[in-house]
């Protein structure tokens, strides 16, 4: 954020985003809705990633179960 003095008045610039809205205004509500939407998207992405990780874990557990059953059968044969 850069500051530029104009006499006694200071103007603030927000190069990466628009300036914050005044409290209690429609602009503030719009900002909050945008933030909520961003958070919602991040949560969706996290849940999708978590779901993929859980699927990998389930596959690994199934493979371990198969290996254990195979070892149990070989142990009984001896």
Steps between C-alpha positions, in 0.01 A plus 500: 500500500650835399428834659491830320466827687284771351537791739366372830293230335652153453376281217551124526552281196430127492680371189410134555134548593230759536488712818299363791134597513360724770347305792129433476473559127395286209863501389604342829236231464615432146858466623390256769307293246805490273719386790248231592492379139881482494504303825230268367708427188808431712300263720363319193853458363622372837213251527562373147868454578412330829256269319772396254741434787234291676444296183876433481499391865203269439680340204814454710298342783332262254841401363632442853195285577568288191865459599400404855251241371766359269747477788236335720430236232873429458538473878216246520649295216829454689 
